[in-house]
Amino acid sequence: MSHTFSGVVPQTRGEETIWFDQCQKGRLSILKCLECESYSFYPTSVCRSCSSRSVELIDADGRGVVHTFSWVYRAPPGFETSVPYNITIVELIEGVKLMSRVVCDEETLKCGLEVQVSFAKITPDFQVPVFVPIDQP
């Protein structure tokens, strides 16, 4: 299932560029430390747990649960055609949390909802990870 949303394409720089490049390939990436084996998100060059520089970007499983969320009814510039939409913190099965959106109606979204990553086009050339309930095709 493909999704399309209005939005703003970020100007990427530094370490985030690789992460957004992976998103354009349909891959949700997280950081794994090769020393302490912890996972983290947002990708950086140093492990947040042990400060090791032995880190690598890996593909996340893509499944997680809704940790918390909020619905937006008054959109900022660039998002006017998307209201209402949600801003959701998803905890991936690897234990890291990231901010995204869950593609569902207001009645479906709740804390603890199991979700799976999908991708939404912001422009024909740029996509971002979103999540869908696991029981939804």
N, CA, C and O atoms as CSV, one atom per row, in Angstrom:
chain,resi,resn,atom,element,x,y,z
A,1,MET,N,N,0.843,-1.166,0.000
A,1,MET,CA,C,0.000,0.000,0.000
A,1,MET,C,C,0.892,1.233,0.000
A,1,MET,O,O,1.823,1.326,0.800
A,2,SER,N,N,0.613,2.181,-0.894
A,2,SER,CA,C,1.429,3.389,-0.908
A,2,SER,C,C,0.637,4.540,-0.296
A,2,SER,O,O,-0.589,4.592,-0.388
A,3,HIS,N,N,1.351,5.439,0.317
A,3,HIS,CA,C,0.748,6.572,0.999
A,3,HIS,C,C,1.368,7.846,0.441
A,3,HIS,O,O,2.528,7.859,0.030
A,4,THR,N,N,0.582,8.911,0.434
A,4,THR,CA,C,1.066,10.216,0.005
A,4,THR,C,C,0.558,11.250,0.999
A,4,THR,O,O,-0.612,11.231,1.381
A,5,PHE,N,N,1.441,12.151,1.416
A,5,PHE,CA,C,1.074,13.205,2.348
A,5,PHE,C,C,1.668,14.517,1.875
A,5,PHE,O,O,2.687,14.547,1.186
A,6,SER,N,N,1.007,15.606,2.261
A,6,SER,CA,C,1.654,16.897,2.075
A,6,SER,C,C,2.703,17.015,3.170
A,6,SER,O,O,2.611,16.354,4.205
A,7,GLY,N,N,3.667,17.833,2.944
A,7,GLY,CA,C,4.717,17.992,3.938
A,7,GLY,C,C,5.856,18.809,3.383
A,7,GLY,O,O,5.781,19.344,2.278
A,8,VAL,N,N,6.887,18.893,4.147
A,8,VAL,CA,C,8.058,19.673,3.791
A,8,VAL,C,C,9.254,18.727,3.723
A,8,VAL,O,O,9.500,17.960,4.653
A,9,VAL,N,N,9.987,18.785,2.632
A,9,VAL,CA,C,11.186,17.966,2.486
A,9,VAL,C,C,12.315,18.646,3.251
A,9,VAL,O,O,12.650,19.795,2.963
A,10,PRO,N,N,12.910,17.947,4.227
A,10,PRO,CA,C,13.977,18.575,5.010
A,10,PRO,C,C,15.257,18.739,4.199
A,10,PRO,O,O,15.528,17.961,3.284
A,11,GLN,N,N,16.022,19.736,4.536
A,11,GLN,CA,C,17.356,19.884,3.962
A,11,GLN,C,C,18.283,19.056,4.846
A,11,GLN,O,O,18.586,19.440,5.975
A,12,THR,N,N,18.728,17.927,4.327
A,12,THR,CA,C,19.550,17.032,5.137
A,12,THR,C,C,21.006,17.454,5.079
A,12,THR,O,O,21.475,18.047,4.108
A,13,ARG,N,N,21.713,17.119,6.175
A,13,ARG,CA,C,23.138,17.423,6.250
A,13,ARG,C,C,23.776,16.464,7.244
A,13,ARG,O,O,23.094,15.910,8.105
A,14,GLY,N,N,25.046,16.274,7.128
A,14,GLY,CA,C,25.783,15.467,8.095
A,14,GLY,C,C,25.313,14.027,8.173
A,14,GLY,O,O,24.982,13.406,7.163
A,15,GLU,N,N,25.289,13.510,9.395
A,15,GLU,CA,C,25.006,12.092,9.625
A,15,GLU,C,C,23.583,11.695,9.245
A,15,GLU,O,O,23.330,10.528,8.946
A,16,GLU,N,N,22.659,12.639,9.251
A,16,GLU,CA,C,21.276,12.308,8.915
A,16,GLU,C,C,21.090,11.987,7.438
A,16,GLU,O,O,20.125,11.315,7.074
A,17,THR,N,N,21.990,12.453,6.582
A,17,THR,CA,C,21.855,12.247,5.145
A,17,THR,C,C,21.793,10.767,4.798
A,17,THR,O,O,20.977,10.365,3.969
A,18,ILE,N,N,22.627,9.958,5.408
A,18,ILE,CA,C,22.632,8.515,5.122
A,18,ILE,C,C,21.292,7.898,5.505
A,18,ILE,O,O,20.770,7.049,4.782
A,19,TRP,N,N,20.731,8.323,6.642
A,19,TRP,CA,C,19.448,7.775,7.088
A,19,TRP,C,C,18.345,8.099,6.080
A,19,TRP,O,O,17.556,7.227,5.718
A,20,PHE,N,N,18.291,9.349,5.630
A,20,PHE,CA,C,17.271,9.720,4.645
A,20,PHE,C,C,17.515,9.017,3.311
A,20,PHE,O,O,16.557,8.672,2.619
A,21,ASP,N,N,18.763,8.800,2.939
A,21,ASP,CA,C,19.061,8.038,1.718
A,21,ASP,C,C,18.501,6.625,1.828
A,21,ASP,O,O,17.950,6.103,0.858
A,22,GLN,N,N,18.635,6.003,2.988
A,22,GLN,CA,C,18.085,4.658,3.205
A,22,GLN,C,C,16.563,4.682,3.089
A,22,GLN,O,O,15.972,3.758,2.529
A,23,CYS,N,N,15.933,5.715,3.606
A,23,CYS,CA,C,14.477,5.835,3.490
A,23,CYS,C,C,14.040,5.869,2.025
A,23,CYS,O,O,13.006,5.303,1.669
A,24,GLN,N,N,14.831,6.534,1.177
A,24,GLN,CA,C,14.466,6.610,-0.242
A,24,GLN,C,C,14.527,5.232,-0.901
A,24,GLN,O,O,13.926,5.020,-1.955
A,25,LYS,N,N,15.240,4.309,-0.292
A,25,LYS,CA,C,15.319,2.928,-0.781
A,25,LYS,C,C,14.287,2.023,-0.096
A,25,LYS,O,O,14.273,0.813,-0.319
A,26,GLY,N,N,13.427,2.615,0.737
A,26,GLY,CA,C,12.418,1.837,1.447
A,26,GLY,C,C,12.972,1.073,2.635
A,26,GLY,O,O,12.451,0.018,2.995
A,27,ARG,N,N,14.021,1.598,3.244
A,27,ARG,CA,C,14.666,0.928,4.375
A,27,ARG,C,C,14.614,1.826,5.612
A,27,ARG,O,O,14.978,3.000,5.555
A,28,LEU,N,N,14.161,1.259,6.721
A,28,LEU,CA,C,14.167,1.959,8.003
A,28,LEU,C,C,15.422,1.529,8.746
A,28,LEU,O,O,15.562,0.364,9.117
A,29,SER,N,N,16.326,2.459,8.962
A,29,SER,CA,C,17.617,2.136,9.561
A,29,SER,C,C,17.732,2.671,10.980
A,29,SER,O,O,17.194,3.727,11.316
A,30,ILE,N,N,18.449,1.913,11.802
A,30,ILE,CA,C,18.784,2.334,13.160
A,30,ILE,C,C,20.267,2.059,13.366
A,30,ILE,O,O,20.897,1.364,12.568
A,31,LEU,N,N,20.811,2.603,14.429
A,31,LEU,CA,C,22.228,2.434,14.725
A,31,LEU,C,C,22.432,1.260,15.674
A,31,LEU,O,O,21.697,1.111,16.651
A,32,LYS,N,N,23.426,0.432,15.388
A,32,LYS,CA,C,23.797,-0.656,16.298
A,32,LYS,C,C,25.256,-0.481,16.685
A,32,LYS,O,O,26.116,-0.255,15.833
A,33,CYS,N,N,25.525,-0.591,17.992
A,33,CYS,CA,C,26.889,-0.510,18.488
A,33,CYS,C,C,27.518,-1.901,18.414
A,33,CYS,O,O,26.929,-2.877,18.878
A,34,LEU,N,N,28.694,-1.987,17.839
A,34,LEU,CA,C,29.390,-3.262,17.729
A,34,LEU,C,C,30.109,-3.633,19.016
A,34,LEU,O,O,30.535,-4.776,19.178
A,35,GLU,N,N,30.250,-2.675,19.940
A,35,GLU,CA,C,30.899,-2.938,21.223
A,35,GLU,C,C,29.892,-3.447,22.260
A,35,GLU,O,O,30.041,-4.554,22.778
A,36,CYS,N,N,28.885,-2.654,22.559
A,36,CYS,CA,C,27.932,-3.024,23.621
A,36,CYS,C,C,26.634,-3.628,23.070
A,36,CYS,O,O,25.774,-4.060,23.838
A,37,GLU,N,N,26.496,-3.656,21.743
A,37,GLU,CA,C,25.349,-4.241,21.041
A,37,GLU,C,C,24.031,-3.535,21.332
A,37,GLU,O,O,22.966,-4.136,21.192
A,38,SER,N,N,24.087,-2.265,21.736
A,38,SER,CA,C,22.859,-1.509,21.953
A,38,SER,C,C,22.405,-0.894,20.625
A,38,SER,O,O,23.189,-0.744,19.688
A,39,TYR,N,N,21.129,-0.548,20.576
A,39,TYR,CA,C,20.549,0.099,19.402
A,39,TYR,C,C,20.196,1.527,19.773
A,39,TYR,O,O,19.904,1.825,20.931
A,40,SER,N,N,20.225,2.406,18.785
A,40,SER,CA,C,19.799,3.771,19.029
A,40,SER,C,C,19.261,4.383,17.741
A,40,SER,O,O,19.487,3.886,16.638
A,41,PHE,N,N,18.557,5.458,17.931
A,41,PHE,CA,C,18.035,6.255,16.837
A,41,PHE,C,C,18.086,7.683,17.351
A,41,PHE,O,O,17.676,7.947,18.481
A,42,TYR,N,N,18.495,8.442,16.684
A,42,TYR,CA,C,18.902,8.947,15.428
A,42,TYR,C,C,20.366,8.576,15.188
A,42,TYR,O,O,21.193,8.686,16.093
A,43,PRO,N,N,20.681,8.141,13.975
A,43,PRO,CA,C,22.056,7.725,13.695
A,43,PRO,C,C,23.098,8.812,13.946
A,43,PRO,O,O,22.942,9.961,13.532
A,44,THR,N,N,24.154,8.416,14.631
A,44,THR,CA,C,25.294,9.292,14.900
A,44,THR,C,C,26.561,8.465,14.712
A,44,THR,O,O,26.488,7.271,14.419
A,45,SER,N,N,27.701,9.086,14.877
A,45,SER,CA,C,28.965,8.365,14.718
A,45,SER,C,C,29.480,7.771,16.034
A,45,SER,O,O,30.535,7.138,16.062
A,46,VAL,N,N,28.729,7.979,17.121
A,46,VAL,CA,C,29.149,7.507,18.436
A,46,VAL,C,C,27.967,6.819,19.128
A,46,VAL,O,O,26.836,7.299,19.055
A,47,CYS,N,N,28.234,5.697,19.795
A,47,CYS,CA,C,27.202,4.985,20.545
A,47,CYS,C,C,26.733,5.839,21.724
A,47,CYS,O,O,27.553,6.370,22.474
A,48,ARG,N,N,25.445,5.968,21.883
A,48,ARG,CA,C,24.892,6.752,22.995
A,48,ARG,C,C,25.049,6.042,24.333
A,48,ARG,O,O,25.005,6.681,25.384
A,49,SER,N,N,25.233,4.723,24.300
A,49,SER,CA,C,25.338,3.957,25.544
A,49,SER,C,C,26.761,3.888,26.083
A,49,SER,O,O,26.977,4.069,27.281
A,50,CYS,N,N,27.748,3.625,25.199
A,50,CYS,CA,C,29.113,3.408,25.683
A,50,CYS,C,C,30.156,4.333,25.059
A,50,CYS,O,O,31.342,4.229,25.372
A,51,SER,N,N,29.725,5.233,24.183
A,51,SER,CA,C,30.597,6.199,23.505
A,51,SER,C,C,31.570,5.584,22.512
A,51,SER,O,O,32.504,6.253,22.070
A,52,SER,N,N,31.370,4.326,22.158
A,52,SER,CA,C,32.228,3.688,21.160
A,52,SER,C,C,31.965,4.290,19.781
A,52,SER,O,O,30.851,4.716,19.475
A,53,ARG,N,N,32.993,4.315,18.970
A,53,ARG,CA,C,32.841,4.745,17.579
A,53,ARG,C,C,32.626,3.551,16.653
A,53,ARG,O,O,32.533,3.713,15.436
A,54,SER,N,N,32.548,2.355,17.230
A,54,SER,CA,C,32.297,1.136,16.441
A,54,SER,C,C,30.792,0.936,16.304
A,54,SER,O,O,30.187,0.124,17.004
A,55,VAL,N,N,30.211,1.691,15.391
A,55,VAL,CA,C,28.771,1.635,15.170
A,55,VAL,C,C,28.490,1.390,13.692
A,55,VAL,O,O,29.308,1.699,12.825
A,56,GLU,N,N,27.313,0.828,13.429
A,56,GLU,CA,C,26.912,0.627,12.041
A,56,GLU,C,C,25.416,0.856,11.914
A,56,GLU,O,O,24.656,0.648,12.860
A,57,LEU,N,N,25.007,1.289,10.731
A,57,LEU,CA,C,23.609,1.467,10.423
A,57,LEU,C,C,23.064,0.127,9.943
A,57,LEU,O,O,23.615,-0.479,9.024
A,58,ILE,N,N,21.981,-0.334,10.566
A,58,ILE,CA,C,21.385,-1.613,10.176
A,58,ILE,C,C,19.911,-1.400,9.853
A,58,ILE,O,O,19.321,-0.392,10.243
A,59,ASP,N,N,19.327,-2.344,9.147
A,59,ASP,CA,C,17.895,-2.294,8.879
A,59,ASP,C,C,17.137,-2.722,10.122
A,59,ASP,O,O,17.404,-3.784,10.684
A,60,ALA,N,N,16.203,-1.906,10.545
A,60,ALA,CA,C,15.331,-2.270,11.664
A,60,ALA,C,C,14.340,-3.316,11.186
A,60,ALA,O,O,14.060,-3.423,9.992
A,61,ASP,N,N,13.816,-4.082,12.121
A,61,ASP,CA,C,12.783,-5.060,11.797
A,61,ASP,C,C,11.559,-4.374,11.199
A,61,ASP,O,O,10.916,-4.914,10.299
A,62,GLY,N,N,11.241,-3.190,11.700
A,62,GLY,CA,C,10.117,-2.431,11.164
A,62,GLY,C,C,8.838,-2.555,11.964
A,62,GLY,O,O,7.872,-1.836,11.708
A,63,ARG,N,N,8.819,-3.464,12.935
A,63,ARG,CA,C,7.630,-3.611,13.775
A,63,ARG,C,C,7.834,-2.866,15.085
A,63,ARG,O,O,8.960,-2.700,15.555
A,64,GLY,N,N,6.736,-2.423,15.661
A,64,GLY,CA,C,6.822,-1.727,16.934
A,64,GLY,C,C,5.453,-1.535,17.541
A,64,GLY,O,O,4.459,-2.086,17.068
A,65,VAL,N,N,5.416,-0.738,18.608
A,65,VAL,CA,C,4.156,-0.412,19.270
A,65,VAL,C,C,4.083,1.094,19.482
A,65,VAL,O,O,5.103,1.766,19.639
A,66,VAL,N,N,2.868,1.606,19.483
A,66,VAL,CA,C,2.650,3.026,19.729
A,66,VAL,C,C,2.927,3.297,21.195
A,66,VAL,O,O,2.314,2.698,22.078
A,67,HIS,N,N,3.867,4.215,21.445
A,67,HIS,CA,C,4.226,4.600,22.812
A,67,HIS,C,C,3.328,5.748,23.288
A,67,HIS,O,O,2.791,5.706,24.395
A,68,THR,N,N,3.175,6.763,22.449
A,68,THR,CA,C,2.289,7.893,22.724
A,68,THR,C,C,1.989,8.597,21.411
A,68,THR,O,O,2.659,8.353,20.408
A,69,PHE,N,N,0.992,9.466,21.410
A,69,PHE,CA,C,0.615,10.160,20.177
A,69,PHE,C,C,-0.195,11.408,20.498
A,69,PHE,O,O,-0.678,11.590,21.615
A,70,SER,N,N,-0.330,12.261,19.489
A,70,SER,CA,C,-1.181,13.441,19.582
A,70,SER,C,C,-1.758,13.699,18.192
A,70,SER,O,O,-1.073,13.499,17.190
A,71,TRP,N,N,-3.000,14.138,18.128
A,71,TRP,CA,C,-3.628,14.490,16.853
A,71,TRP,C,C,-3.463,15.979,16.589
A,71,TRP,O,O,-3.604,16.801,17.494
A,72,VAL,N,N,-3.164,16.314,15.347
A,72,VAL,CA,C,-2.993,17.710,14.923
A,72,VAL,C,C,-4.201,18.084,14.077
A,72,VAL,O,O,-4.515,17.412,13.094
A,73,TYR,N,N,-4.881,19.171,14.468
A,73,TYR,CA,C,-6.061,19.639,13.746
A,73,TYR,C,C,-5.833,20.985,13.063
A,73,TYR,O,O,-6.572,21.356,12.151
A,74,ARG,N,N,-4.814,21.710,13.503
A,74,ARG,CA,C,-4.459,23.001,12.900
A,74,ARG,C,C,-3.036,22.873,12.392
A,74,ARG,O,O,-2.082,22.896,13.170
A,75,ALA,N,N,-2.904,22.740,11.111
A,75,ALA,CA,C,-1.614,22.406,10.505
A,75,ALA,C,C,-0.704,23.614,10.316
A,75,ALA,O,O,-1.163,24.720,10.030
A,76,PRO,N,N,0.593,23.380,10.482
A,76,PRO,CA,C,1.567,24.421,10.143
A,76,PRO,C,C,1.715,24.497,8.620
A,76,PRO,O,O,1.245,23.606,7.913
A,77,PRO,N,N,2.362,25.549,8.108
A,77,PRO,CA,C,2.559,25.679,6.659
A,77,PRO,C,C,3.208,24.428,6.058
A,77,PRO,O,O,4.175,23.886,6.593
A,78,GLY,N,N,2.648,23.994,4.937
A,78,GLY,CA,C,3.152,22.816,4.240
A,78,GLY,C,C,2.380,21.548,4.562
A,78,GLY,O,O,2.535,20.540,3.872
A,79,PHE,N,N,1.551,21.581,5.601
A,79,PHE,CA,C,0.821,20.390,6.027
A,79,PHE,C,C,-0.693,20.584,5.990
A,79,PHE,O,O,-1.433,19.741,6.498
A,80,GLU,N,N,-1.158,21.668,5.404
A,80,GLU,CA,C,-2.571,22.038,5.449
A,80,GLU,C,C,-3.506,20.956,4.917
A,80,GLU,O,O,-4.595,20.771,5.459
A,81,THR,N,N,-3.111,20.246,3.882
A,81,THR,CA,C,-4.016,19.256,3.289
A,81,THR,C,C,-3.997,17.917,4.023
A,81,THR,O,O,-4.707,16.992,3.631
A,82,SER,N,N,-3.212,17.804,5.060
A,82,SER,CA,C,-3.102,16.532,5.788
A,82,SER,C,C,-3.910,16.466,7.078
A,82,SER,O,O,-3.998,15.395,7.679
A,83,VAL,N,N,-4.501,17.566,7.523
A,83,VAL,CA,C,-5.206,17.539,8.799
A,83,VAL,C,C,-6.531,16.790,8.677
A,83,VAL,O,O,-7.165,16.846,7.624
A,84,PRO,N,N,-6.963,16.092,9.724
A,84,PRO,CA,C,-6.167,15.838,10.916
A,84,PRO,C,C,-5.122,14.758,10.650
A,84,PRO,O,O,-5.333,13.849,9.846
A,85,TYR,N,N,-3.994,14.880,11.344
A,85,TYR,CA,C,-2.967,13.843,11.289
A,85,TYR,C,C,-2.392,13.682,12.681
A,85,TYR,O,O,-2.582,14.526,13.557
A,86,ASN,N,N,-1.687,12.581,12.865
A,86,ASN,CA,C,-1.126,12.324,14.185
A,86,ASN,C,C,0.386,12.431,14.161
A,86,ASN,O,O,1.027,12.210,13.134
A,87,ILE,N,N,0.934,12.769,15.301
A,87,ILE,CA,C,2.373,12.703,15.551
A,87,ILE,C,C,2.514,11.624,16.612
A,87,ILE,O,O,1.963,11.738,17.707
A,88,THR,N,N,3.248,10.589,16.281
A,88,THR,CA,C,3.292,9.402,17.132
A,88,THR,C,C,4.722,9.018,17.456
A,88,THR,O,O,5.606,9.093,16.603
A,89,ILE,N,N,4.942,8.607,18.696
A,89,ILE,CA,C,6.220,8.011,19.085
A,89,ILE,C,C,6.017,6.496,19.031
A,89,ILE,O,O,5.185,5.940,19.748
A,90,VAL,N,N,6.788,5.847,18.172
A,90,VAL,CA,C,6.731,4.400,18.020
A,90,VAL,C,C,7.975,3.798,18.657
A,90,VAL,O,O,9.093,4.240,18.395
A,91,GLU,N,N,7.773,2.788,19.493
A,91,GLU,CA,C,8.900,2.051,20.054
A,91,GLU,C,C,9.090,0.795,19.216
A,91,GLU,O,O,8.236,-0.091,19.206
A,92,LEU,N,N,10.214,0.727,18.514
A,92,LEU,CA,C,10.511,-0.435,17.683
A,92,LEU,C,C,10.847,-1.639,18.552
A,92,LEU,O,O,11.192,-1.482,19.724
A,93,ILE,N,N,10.750,-2.841,17.988
A,93,ILE,CA,C,11.034,-4.033,18.796
A,93,ILE,C,C,12.487,-4.066,19.252
A,93,ILE,O,O,12.819,-4.779,20.198
A,94,GLU,N,N,13.357,-3.305,18.592
A,94,GLU,CA,C,14.747,-3.208,19.026
A,94,GLU,C,C,14.894,-2.332,20.264
A,94,GLU,O,O,15.971,-2.276,20.856
A,95,GLY,N,N,13.819,-1.646,20.662
A,95,GLY,CA,C,13.848,-0.829,21.870
A,95,GLY,C,C,14.031,0.659,21.642
A,95,GLY,O,O,13.941,1.433,22.595
A,96,VAL,N,N,14.281,1.081,20.425
A,96,VAL,CA,C,14.459,2.513,20.166
A,96,VAL,C,C,13.114,3.152,19.846
A,96,VAL,O,O,12.201,2.494,19.346
A,97,LYS,N,N,13.007,4.434,20.140
A,97,LYS,CA,C,11.786,5.181,19.858
A,97,LYS,C,C,12.064,6.199,18.769
A,97,LYS,O,O,13.132,6.811,18.724
A,98,LEU,N,N,11.073,6.371,17.882
A,98,LEU,CA,C,11.192,7.397,16.864
A,98,LEU,C,C,9.845,8.051,16.632
A,98,LEU,O,O,8.796,7.452,16.866
A,99,MET,N,N,9.892,9.290,16.167
A,99,MET,CA,C,8.681,10.042,15.891
A,99,MET,C,C,8.277,9.814,14.443
A,99,MET,O,O,9.108,9.863,13.536
A,100,SER,N,N,6.994,9.564,14.241
A,100,SER,CA,C,6.487,9.323,12.901
A,100,SER,C,C,4.999,9.617,12.888
A,100,SER,O,O,4.505,10.459,13.638
A,101,ARG,N,N,4.310,8.916,12.034
A,101,ARG,CA,C,2.871,9.038,11.889
A,101,ARG,C,C,2.317,7.640,11.694
A,101,ARG,O,O,2.951,6.808,11.045
A,102,VAL,N,N,1.138,7.368,12.248
A,102,VAL,CA,C,0.456,6.098,12.014
A,102,VAL,C,C,-0.711,6.382,11.073
A,102,VAL,O,O,-1.541,7.251,11.341
A,103,VAL,N,N,-0.765,5.644,9.978
A,103,VAL,CA,C,-1.809,5.835,8.984
A,103,VAL,C,C,-3.037,5.032,9.420
A,103,VAL,O,O,-3.135,3.830,9.174
A,104,CYS,N,N,-3.968,5.729,10.071
A,104,CYS,CA,C,-5.205,5.104,10.538
A,104,CYS,C,C,-6.161,6.196,10.985
A,104,CYS,O,O,-5.800,7.373,11.017
A,105,ASP,N,N,-7.378,5.804,11.328
A,105,ASP,CA,C,-8.338,6.784,11.811
A,105,ASP,C,C,-8.171,7.004,13.312
A,105,ASP,O,O,-7.437,6.283,13.989
A,106,GLU,N,N,-8.862,8.003,13.803
A,106,GLU,CA,C,-8.713,8.374,15.216
A,106,GLU,C,C,-9.172,7.280,16.170
A,106,GLU,O,O,-8.633,7.157,17.270
A,107,GLU,N,N,-10.145,6.497,15.772
A,107,GLU,CA,C,-10.653,5.442,16.646
A,107,GLU,C,C,-9.656,4.281,16.776
A,107,GLU,O,O,-9.634,3.592,17.796
A,108,THR,N,N,-8.852,4.071,15.766
A,108,THR,CA,C,-7.911,2.938,15.755
A,108,THR,C,C,-6.654,3.220,16.569
A,108,THR,O,O,-6.119,2.327,17.226
A,109,LEU,N,N,-6.189,4.457,16.522
A,109,LEU,CA,C,-4.907,4.790,17.161
A,109,LEU,C,C,-5.038,4.795,18.680
A,109,LEU,O,O,-5.878,5.500,19.239
A,110,LYS,N,N,-4.204,4.007,19.334
A,110,LYS,CA,C,-4.168,3.962,20.795
A,110,LYS,C,C,-2.783,3.517,21.236
A,110,LYS,O,O,-2.058,2.881,20.471
A,111,CYS,N,N,-2.419,3.842,22.449
A,111,CYS,CA,C,-1.141,3.392,22.987
A,111,CYS,C,C,-1.154,1.877,23.064
A,111,CYS,O,O,-2.155,1.275,23.453
A,112,GLY,N,N,-0.029,1.258,22.690
A,112,GLY,CA,C,0.073,-0.195,22.691
A,112,GLY,C,C,-0.301,-0.827,21.371
A,112,GLY,O,O,-0.120,-2.033,21.206
A,113,LEU,N,N,-0.825,-0.048,20.407
A,113,LEU,CA,C,-1.185,-0.579,19.092
A,113,LEU,C,C,0.061,-1.111,18.389
A,113,LEU,O,O,1.070,-0.411,18.307
A,114,GLU,N,N,-0.001,-2.330,17.888
A,114,GLU,CA,C,1.122,-2.900,17.143
A,114,GLU,C,C,1.105,-2.366,15.718
A,114,GLU,O,O,0.076,-2.371,15.043
A,115,VAL,N,N,2.273,-1.906,15.277
A,115,VAL,CA,C,2.384,-1.272,13.960
A,115,VAL,C,C,3.584,-1.834,13.187
A,115,VAL,O,O,4.485,-2.460,13.746
A,116,GLN,N,N,3.549,-1.581,11.879
A,116,GLN,CA,C,4.597,-2.019,10.958
A,116,GLN,C,C,4.965,-0.834,10.081
A,116,GLN,O,O,4.096,-0.055,9.688
A,117,VAL,N,N,6.242,-0.694,9.773
A,117,VAL,CA,C,6.683,0.432,8.953
A,117,VAL,C,C,6.144,0.313,7.521
A,117,VAL,O,O,5.985,-0.780,6.978
A,118,SER,N,N,5.878,1.457,6.950
A,118,SER,CA,C,5.525,1.620,5.554
A,118,SER,C,C,6.224,2.916,5.145
A,118,SER,O,O,6.963,3.489,5.945
A,119,PHE,N,N,6.010,3.378,3.944
A,119,PHE,CA,C,6.632,4.640,3.532
A,119,PHE,C,C,5.605,5.502,2.818
A,119,PHE,O,O,4.732,4.996,2.113
A,120,ALA,N,N,5.720,6.817,3.009
A,120,ALA,CA,C,4.803,7.770,2.396
A,120,ALA,C,C,5.593,8.767,1.556
A,120,ALA,O,O,6.635,9.272,1.972
A,121,LYS,N,N,5.075,9.032,0.377
A,121,LYS,CA,C,5.686,10.021,-0.516
A,121,LYS,C,C,5.281,11.426,-0.082
A,121,LYS,O,O,4.099,11.724,0.093
A,122,ILE,N,N,6.278,12.272,0.086
A,122,ILE,CA,C,6.048,13.691,0.330
A,122,ILE,C,C,6.086,14.428,-1.008
A,122,ILE,O,O,5.308,15.349,-1.256
A,123,THR,N,N,7.010,13.995,-1.855
A,123,THR,CA,C,7.100,14.442,-3.246
A,123,THR,C,C,7.365,13.182,-4.070
A,123,THR,O,O,7.624,12.127,-3.491
A,124,PRO,N,N,7.308,13.257,-5.382
A,124,PRO,CA,C,7.606,12.060,-6.186
A,124,PRO,C,C,9.008,11.495,-5.934
A,124,PRO,O,O,9.257,10.317,-6.192
A,125,ASP,N,N,9.928,12.335,-5.427
A,125,ASP,CA,C,11.309,11.906,-5.215
A,125,ASP,C,C,11.707,11.750,-3.750
A,125,ASP,O,O,12.873,11.478,-3.462
A,126,PHE,N,N,10.767,11.917,-2.817
A,126,PHE,CA,C,11.150,11.884,-1.407
A,126,PHE,C,C,10.071,11.195,-0.588
A,126,PHE,O,O,8.895,11.553,-0.651
A,127,GLN,N,N,10.499,10.186,0.192
A,127,GLN,CA,C,9.568,9.474,1.056
A,127,GLN,C,C,10.100,9.399,2.476
A,127,GLN,O,O,11.304,9.490,2.717
A,128,VAL,N,N,9.172,9.229,3.411
A,128,VAL,CA,C,9.505,9.129,4.825
A,128,VAL,C,C,8.814,7.906,5.414
A,128,VAL,O,O,7.786,7.463,4.903
A,129,PRO,N,N,9.379,7.362,6.487
A,129,PRO,CA,C,8.718,6.221,7.118
A,129,PRO,C,C,7.470,6.645,7.875
A,129,PRO,O,O,7.465,7.649,8.587
A,130,VAL,N,N,6.428,5.870,7.712
A,130,VAL,CA,C,5.197,5.991,8.488
A,130,VAL,C,C,4.879,4.589,8.972
A,130,VAL,O,O,5.554,3.631,8.593
A,131,PHE,N,N,3.869,4.462,9.794
A,131,PHE,CA,C,3.505,3.146,10.302
A,131,PHE,C,C,2.038,2.870,10.040
A,131,PHE,O,O,1.225,3.789,9.947
A,132,VAL,N,N,1.712,1.597,9.922
A,132,VAL,CA,C,0.332,1.148,9.752
A,132,VAL,C,C,0.062,0.069,10.795
A,132,VAL,O,O,0.966,-0.676,11.173
A,133,PRO,N,N,-1.186,-0.014,11.260
A,133,PRO,CA,C,-1.495,-1.108,12.183
A,133,PRO,C,C,-1.184,-2.445,11.530
A,133,PRO,O,O,-1.422,-2.627,10.336
A,134,ILE,N,N,-0.657,-3.373,12.302
A,134,ILE,CA,C,-0.233,-4.667,11.749
A,134,ILE,C,C,-1.395,-5.452,11.163
A,134,ILE,O,O,-1.212,-6.168,10.178
A,135,ASP,N,N,-2.585,-5.337,11.738
A,135,ASP,CA,C,-3.721,-6.097,11.205
A,135,ASP,C,C,-4.339,-5.462,9.982
A,135,ASP,O,O,-5.323,-5.979,9.452
A,136,GLN,N,N,-3.778,-4.331,9.510
A,136,GLN,CA,C,-4.289,-3.628,8.329
A,136,GLN,C,C,-3.427,-3.994,7.132
A,136,GLN,O,O,-2.201,-3.953,7.230
A,137,PRO,N,N,-4.036,-4.354,5.995
A,137,PRO,CA,C,-3.227,-4.702,4.809
A,137,PRO,C,C,-2.428,-3.537,4.271
A,137,PRO,O,O,-1.708,-3.686,3.284
